[in-house]
Amino acid sequence: MKALVLGATGAIGKDLVEQLIHDDTFDRVDIFVRREVKIPSAKLVAHVVDFDHPELWADKLTGDVLFSTLGTTIKAAGSQHAQWKVDYTYQYNAAKSARENDVPTYVLVSSVGADSKSKIFYTKMKGALDDAVQKLRFTACFILQPPSLIRKGSDRFGEKVGVWALKAFNAIGLMRQYTPMPTEAVAAAMIRLAKSGRKGNEIIVSQDILKAE
């Protein structure tokens, strides 16, 4: 199989690429990045692209499955408009091009609570993308909505505090559905779903991700 990866340099994306490289089911892994990256693997092909001009590289989105883990924070983006462009527009454009190129399977990392009708900007944005990609009619479209993530070597203070607090609640039996999840576990679930052979649109929420097959 040939895998396509959007967001390969992010927390989940890095784990995903590493796992794909070591999975014998995949003989080629194409990643789409803003700048050159060096990952030693004969399987890997890196495409340095301009996400603002998807028409220049749309023809390269050909293969068996598109994995999309692209995303940013409002702090890094600088504004809601800029975050929407990364989290929604860039991902939707890639998904649309992949579908037009007959890529059959799409696996997207969304967020717990994603809802296009939400009054909260982040969950509304994520929900809007979830709705839009399902309308593209991939043969199989899997949308994962994970809870808080445990990122290896994270230096985000707020994230560390949030994970600690949730673990404390979990220890006394509260908010189990929001138990923090390692990024490598999400990546592994994405690969299992891509290889499952199932068809149609599926949304996998929170702790169900860990047992997704």
C-alpha positions as CSV (number, residue, x, y, z in Angstrom):
1,M,0.0,0.0,0.0
2,K,1.0,3.6,-0.6
3,A,0.3,6.0,2.3
4,L,0.0,9.8,2.1
5,V,0.5,11.8,5.2
6,L,-0.5,15.4,6.0
7,G,0.9,16.8,9.2
8,A,4.0,14.5,9.3
9,T,6.0,16.8,11.6
10,G,3.4,17.1,14.3
11,A,3.1,15.0,17.5
12,I,0.8,12.3,16.1
13,G,2.2,12.7,12.6
14,K,5.7,11.8,13.7
15,D,4.5,8.6,15.4
16,L,2.4,7.8,12.4
17,V,5.2,8.1,9.9
18,E,7.5,6.0,12.1
19,Q,4.9,3.3,12.5
20,L,4.1,3.3,8.7
21,I,7.8,2.9,7.9
22,H,8.0,-0.2,10.1
23,D,4.7,-1.7,8.8
24,D,5.3,-4.2,6.0
25,T,1.8,-3.5,4.6
26,F,3.0,-0.1,3.4
27,D,5.8,-0.1,0.7
28,R,5.8,3.7,0.2
29,V,5.0,6.7,2.5
30,D,4.6,10.1,0.9
31,I,4.6,13.1,3.3
32,F,3.6,16.7,2.4
33,V,5.6,19.3,4.4
34,R,6.4,23.0,4.4
35,R,10.1,22.5,4.6
36,E,12.6,19.7,4.0
37,V,12.8,17.0,6.6
38,K,15.3,14.2,6.9
39,I,13.9,10.8,7.9
40,P,16.2,7.9,6.9
41,S,14.0,5.4,5.1
42,A,13.9,4.0,1.6
43,K,10.1,3.9,1.8
44,L,9.7,7.7,2.5
45,V,9.2,10.3,-0.2
46,A,9.0,13.9,1.1
47,H,7.2,16.6,-0.9
48,V,7.9,20.2,0.1
49,V,4.7,22.0,-0.9
50,D,3.0,25.4,-0.6
51,F,-0.2,24.7,1.3
52,D,-1.6,28.0,0.0
53,H,-1.4,26.7,-3.6
54,P,-2.8,23.1,-3.5
55,E,-3.3,23.1,-7.2
56,L,0.5,23.0,-7.7
57,W,0.8,19.6,-6.0
58,A,-2.7,18.1,-6.1
59,D,-1.5,15.5,-8.7
60,K,0.9,14.0,-6.1
61,L,-2.0,13.0,-3.9
62,T,-2.3,9.5,-5.3
63,G,-2.2,6.3,-3.3
64,D,-4.3,4.0,-1.1
65,V,-4.9,6.1,2.0
66,L,-4.6,9.7,3.0
67,F,-3.8,10.2,6.7
68,S,-4.4,13.8,7.9
69,T,-3.0,14.9,11.3
70,L,-2.4,18.6,10.4
71,G,-3.2,21.2,13.0
72,T,-1.9,24.2,15.0
73,T,-2.8,26.2,18.1
74,I,-4.3,29.6,18.2
75,K,-1.1,30.9,19.9
76,A,1.1,29.5,17.1
77,A,-1.3,30.6,14.3
78,G,-1.8,34.1,15.7
79,S,-5.5,34.4,15.0
80,Q,-8.6,32.4,14.5
81,H,-8.5,33.1,10.8
82,A,-5.0,31.7,10.5
83,Q,-5.8,28.7,12.6
84,W,-8.9,28.0,10.5
85,K,-6.7,28.1,7.4
86,V,-4.4,25.4,8.7
87,D,-6.9,23.2,10.5
88,Y,-9.7,23.4,8.0
89,T,-8.8,24.8,4.6
90,Y,-5.4,23.1,4.1
91,Q,-6.8,19.7,5.2
92,Y,-10.0,20.0,3.2
93,N,-8.2,21.0,0.1
94,A,-5.9,18.0,0.4
95,A,-8.8,15.6,1.1
96,K,-10.7,17.0,-1.9
97,S,-7.8,16.5,-4.2
98,A,-7.1,13.0,-3.0
99,R,-10.7,12.1,-3.6
100,E,-10.6,13.5,-7.1
101,N,-7.5,11.3,-7.6
102,D,-9.5,8.2,-6.5
103,V,-7.7,7.7,-3.2
104,P,-10.2,5.3,-1.6
105,T,-9.5,5.8,2.2
106,Y,-9.2,8.8,4.4
107,V,-8.2,8.9,8.0
108,L,-8.5,12.2,9.9
109,V,-7.6,13.2,13.4
110,S,-10.2,15.6,14.7
111,S,-11.0,16.4,18.4
112,V,-13.2,15.3,21.1
113,G,-16.3,17.5,21.2
114,A,-16.1,18.4,17.5
115,D,-19.4,19.9,16.4
116,S,-20.0,22.3,13.5
117,K,-22.9,23.8,15.6
118,S,-20.7,24.5,18.6
119,K,-20.4,28.1,19.9
120,I,-16.8,27.4,20.7
121,F,-14.4,28.3,17.9
122,Y,-12.1,25.3,18.1
123,T,-14.8,22.6,18.3
124,K,-16.9,24.3,15.7
125,M,-13.9,24.4,13.3
126,K,-13.1,20.7,13.9
127,G,-16.8,19.8,13.5
128,A,-17.0,21.7,10.2
129,L,-14.2,19.8,8.7
130,D,-15.6,16.5,9.9
131,D,-18.9,17.3,8.2
132,A,-17.2,18.5,5.0
133,V,-14.9,15.5,4.4
134,Q,-17.7,13.0,5.0
135,K,-19.5,14.6,2.0
136,L,-16.6,13.8,-0.3
137,R,-17.7,10.2,-0.4
138,F,-14.5,8.3,0.1
139,T,-14.9,4.6,0.0
140,A,-13.9,4.6,3.7
141,C,-13.6,7.7,5.9
142,F,-12.5,7.3,9.5
143,I,-12.6,10.3,11.8
144,L,-10.9,10.0,15.2
145,Q,-11.9,12.4,17.9
146,P,-9.3,11.8,20.7
147,P,-9.3,13.4,24.1
148,S,-6.3,15.3,25.5
149,L,-3.0,13.9,24.1
150,I,0.1,12.8,25.9
151,R,3.0,14.1,23.7
152,K,6.5,12.8,24.2
153,G,8.7,15.6,25.4
154,S,5.9,18.2,25.4
155,D,7.0,21.6,26.7
156,R,3.4,23.0,26.7
157,F,2.8,24.0,30.3
158,G,-1.0,24.2,29.9
159,E,-1.1,20.8,28.3
160,K,0.9,19.3,31.1
161,V,-1.3,20.7,33.7
162,G,-4.4,19.6,31.8
163,V,-3.1,16.0,31.5
164,W,-2.2,16.0,35.2
165,A,-5.7,17.2,36.2
166,L,-7.5,14.7,34.1
167,K,-5.4,11.8,35.4
168,A,-6.3,13.0,38.9
169,F,-10.0,12.9,38.1
170,N,-9.6,9.5,36.4
171,A,-8.0,8.1,39.6
172,I,-11.2,8.7,41.5
173,G,-13.4,7.4,38.7
174,L,-14.4,10.7,37.1
175,M,-14.2,11.8,33.4
176,R,-12.9,8.5,32.2
177,Q,-14.0,9.3,28.6
178,Y,-11.4,12.1,28.7
179,T,-8.5,10.0,29.9
180,P,-5.4,11.4,28.2
181,M,-4.2,9.3,25.3
182,P,-0.6,8.8,24.0
183,T,0.0,10.1,20.5
184,E,1.5,6.8,19.4
185,A,-1.8,5.0,20.4
186,V,-3.8,7.3,18.1
187,A,-1.3,6.7,15.3
188,A,-1.6,3.0,15.7
189,A,-5.4,3.2,15.6
190,M,-5.2,5.2,12.4
191,I,-3.2,2.5,10.7
192,R,-5.5,-0.3,12.0
193,L,-8.5,1.4,10.6
194,A,-6.9,2.1,7.3
195,K,-6.2,-1.6,6.9
196,S,-9.6,-2.8,8.2
197,G,-11.2,-3.0,4.8
198,R,-14.4,-1.4,6.2
199,K,-16.4,1.1,4.0
200,G,-18.4,4.2,4.7
201,N,-18.1,7.0,7.2
202,E,-17.1,6.3,10.8
203,I,-16.5,8.6,13.7
204,I,-14.5,7.0,16.5
205,V,-14.7,8.9,19.8
206,S,-12.4,9.2,22.8
207,Q,-11.5,5.8,24.5
208,D,-13.1,3.8,21.6
209,I,-10.0,4.8,19.6
210,L,-7.8,2.5,21.7
211,K,-9.8,-0.6,20.7
212,A,-10.6,0.5,17.1
213,E,-9.8,-2.3,14.6
